Amino acid sequence: MGRNSLPKDPRIIFRAVLLAGPEPAFCGFSANKSDHSWSLNFDRRIRVFVGVAETASAYWTTRQGLLAPAAPAPIAAAPPQLQPSRTSPFAVSIFLHSEVAAVAAERFENGQYADAVMRAFQAVEHRVQTLIGSAEVGTRLMGTALASETPKLVVTRATGPSLSSEREGFRDLFRGAMLGLRNPRAHGPHDADDPEEAQEMLVFASLLMRRLDLAEAELNAQATQAAGTP
């Protein structure tokens, strides 16, 4: 232990002790600020510093060898590299169902996009009314025609476990078409439709019409079978 309570310049030495105390050459220190007294404690570890006081680099190398290795700095993950899309714009061309084209094509070509969409879904609605012989409209009509357990119209293709899911899904698609697409254009406000989005809505109406083709074929098959039954 080294000790000096009455240095010639106690403040300077006191500050030096505060710096030296945490160094690995010593095993502890104490300091009293009120009278600038201090003590440095050391043990056998100080032996490794013999002869290294001449150069700062030699001291630093020895010092670092006594310290526990520092934890490696965390390596930040590189941000994901977004690859440019290799898929060119994909355009789809289909023929609309004839009953959709009959009411919507001319209006669309004349720039009457909202009216074309409204007429297409009104045609879907009218066809459902005709197939089940009902005067109901809108979502009530679709619920009656496509009830999950006992639908009057079979618009599904699935069999087995997926049947109930497809049945409920298409019921909701038909109901949604009335709520979200037909009604706003029939009752207002009459906002202009974007031509590209209008095309997509007409394709949706065409899909519903094609599923009604399935339903009509099933009704015809049932009628034929009933007529042939003695």
C-alpha positions in Angstrom: 0.0 0.0 0.0 1.2 3.5 -0.8 0.0 6.4 1.4 0.5 10.1 1.5 -1.7 12.3 3.7 0.2 15.6 3.5 1.4 16.1 -0.1 2.9 19.4 -1.2 0.0 19.8 -3.7 -2.7 17.5 -2.3 -5.3 18.5 -4.9 -3.2 17.4 -7.9 -2.2 14.1 -6.3 -5.7 13.5 -5.1 -7.1 13.8 -8.6 -4.4 11.5 -9.9 -5.4 8.9 -7.4 -9.0 9.1 -8.5 -7.8 8.4 -12.0 -5.4 5.6 -11.0 -7.7 3.8 -8.6 -9.9 1.9 -11.1 -6.8 0.8 -13.1 -6.2 -3.0 -13.1 -2.7 -2.5 -11.5 -4.5 -1.8 -8.2 -7.1 -3.9 -6.3 -8.8 -1.0 -4.6 -8.5 2.6 -3.4 -10.0 5.0 -1.0 -10.1 8.8 -1.0 -11.3 11.5 1.3 -12.1 14.7 -0.4 -12.3 16.8 2.7 -8.6 16.5 3.5 -7.4 15.0 0.2 -6.1 11.9 1.9 -5.9 8.7 -0.2 -4.8 5.2 -0.3 -4.1 2.7 -3.2 -4.2 -1.0 -2.6 -2.4 -3.5 -4.7 -1.6 -7.2 -4.7 0.6 -9.6 -6.7 -1.0 -8.5 -10.0 1.1 -5.4 -9.9 4.2 -7.5 -10.7 3.2 -7.7 -14.3 3.7 -4.0 -14.6 7.3 -4.1 -13.6 9.4 -2.5 -16.4 6.4 -1.2 -18.4 6.3 2.4 -17.0 8.8 3.6 -19.6 6.4 3.7 -22.5 2.6 4.2 -22.6 2.1 1.6 -25.3 3.8 -1.1 -23.1 1.6 -0.2 -20.1 -1.5 -0.2 -22.3 -0.8 -3.6 -23.7 -0.2 -5.1 -20.2 -3.3 -3.3 -18.9 -5.6 -4.7 -21.6 -4.3 -8.2 -20.9 -5.6 -8.0 -17.4 -9.0 -6.8 -18.3 -11.8 -9.1 -19.3 -12.3 -9.1 -23.0 -14.9 -6.6 -24.0 -18.1 -7.9 -25.4 -18.1 -7.7 -29.1 -20.0 -4.9 -30.5 -23.4 -6.0 -31.8 -23.5 -6.4 -35.5 -26.5 -4.8 -37.0 -28.4 -6.9 -39.4 -28.2 -5.5 -42.9 -31.5 -4.1 -44.2 -33.2 -6.5 -46.6 -32.3 -5.8 -50.1 -35.4 -5.2 -52.1 -35.1 -6.9 -55.5 -36.7 -5.2 -58.4 -39.8 -7.0 -59.5 -39.0 -9.4 -62.4 -42.7 -9.6 -63.3 -43.8 -7.3 -66.0 -47.2 -5.7 -65.8 -49.8 -8.5 -66.2 -52.9 -7.7 -68.2 -55.9 -10.0 -68.3 -58.3 -10.1 -71.2 -61.6 -12.0 -70.8 -65.0 -11.9 -72.4 -67.6 -10.6 -70.0 -70.6 -12.8 -69.5 -73.1 -12.1 -72.2 -75.8 -10.8 -69.7 -73.3 -8.3 -68.2 -72.0 -7.2 -71.6 -75.6 -6.6 -72.8 -76.3 -4.0 -70.2 -72.8 -2.6 -69.5 -70.7 -2.6 -72.6 -72.2 0.4 -74.4 -72.4 2.5 -71.3 -68.8 1.8 -70.5 -67.6 2.7 -74.0 -69.5 6.0 -73.6 -67.6 6.8 -70.4 -70.6 6.1 -68.1 -68.6 3.9 -65.8 -70.7 4.1 -62.7 -73.9 3.4 -64.6 -72.3 0.5 -66.4 -71.4 -1.1 -63.0 -74.8 -0.4 -61.5 -76.6 -2.0 -64.5 -74.3 -5.1 -64.3 -75.2 -5.8 -60.7 -78.9 -5.0 -61.3 -78.7 -7.7 -64.0 -77.3 -10.1 -61.4 -80.1 -9.2 -59.0 -82.8 -9.6 -61.6 -81.5 -13.0 -62.7 -81.5 -14.3 -59.1 -85.1 -13.0 -58.7 -86.1 -14.9 -61.9 -84.4 -18.1 -61.0 -86.0 -18.5 -57.6 -89.3 -16.7 -58.4 -88.9 -13.9 -55.8 -89.7 -10.2 -55.7 -87.2 -9.6 -52.9 -84.3 -7.4 -53.6 -80.7 -6.7 -52.4 -79.2 -8.6 -49.5 -82.6 -10.1 -48.4 -82.9 -11.7 -51.8 -79.4 -13.1 -51.7 -79.9 -14.5 -48.3 -83.0 -16.3 -49.4 -81.4 -17.6 -52.6 -78.1 -18.6 -51.1 -78.9 -19.6 -47.5 -76.0 -21.6 -46.1 -77.8 -24.8 -45.1 -80.5 -25.0 -47.7 -79.7 -22.8 -50.7 -82.2 -22.4 -53.5 -79.4 -21.8 -55.9 -76.3 -23.9 -56.0 -73.4 -21.7 -57.1 -70.6 -23.8 -55.6 -68.1 -26.2 -57.2 -66.6 -27.6 -54.1 -67.4 -31.0 -52.5 -66.5 -32.5 -49.2 -65.2 -30.4 -46.3 -64.8 -27.2 -48.4 -68.4 -27.1 -49.5 -69.8 -25.2 -46.5 -66.9 -22.6 -46.7 -67.5 -22.0 -50.4 -71.3 -21.8 -49.9 -71.0 -19.2 -47.2 -68.3 -17.3 -49.1 -70.4 -17.0 -52.3 -73.4 -16.0 -50.3 -71.4 -13.2 -48.8 -70.0 -12.2 -52.2 -73.5 -11.9 -53.7 -74.7 -9.9 -50.6 -71.6 -7.7 -50.7 -72.1 -7.0 -54.3 -75.5 -5.6 -53.5 -74.3 -3.6 -50.5 -71.0 -2.3 -51.7 -71.4 -2.0 -55.5 -75.0 -1.9 -56.6 -76.6 0.2 -53.8 -74.2 3.2 -53.7 -74.6 3.6 -57.5 -78.4 3.1 -57.4 -79.1 5.4 -54.4 -76.2 7.9 -54.5 -74.2 9.9 -54.0 -73.3 9.3 -57.6 -69.5 9.6 -57.6 -67.6 9.0 -60.8 -65.9 5.6 -61.1 -62.3 5.1 -62.2 -62.4 3.3 -65.6 -59.9 0.6 -64.5 -61.7 -0.1 -61.3 -65.0 -0.2 -63.2 -63.5 -2.9 -65.4 -62.6 -4.9 -62.3 -66.1 -4.6 -61.0 -67.6 -5.7 -64.3 -65.4 -8.8 -64.2 -66.7 -9.5 -60.7 -70.3 -9.2 -61.9 -69.3 -11.6 -64.7 -68.0 -14.1 -62.2 -71.3 -14.0 -60.3 -73.3 -14.5 -63.5 -71.2 -17.5 -64.4 -71.9 -19.0 -61.0 -75.6 -18.4 -61.7 -75.1 -20.4 -64.9 -74.1 -23.3 -62.6 -77.2 -22.7 -60.5 -79.5 -22.6 -63.5 -78.0 -25.8 -65.0 -78.6 -27.5 -61.6 -82.2 -26.3 -61.5 -82.8 -27.6 -65.1 -81.3 -31.0 -64.2 -83.5 -31.3 -61.2 -86.6 -30.4 -63.3 -85.6 -32.9 -66.0 -85.2 -35.6 -63.4 -88.5 -34.8 -61.7 -90.3 -34.9 -65.1 -88.9 -38.3 -65.9 -89.9 -39.7 -62.5 -93.1 -41.7 -62.8 
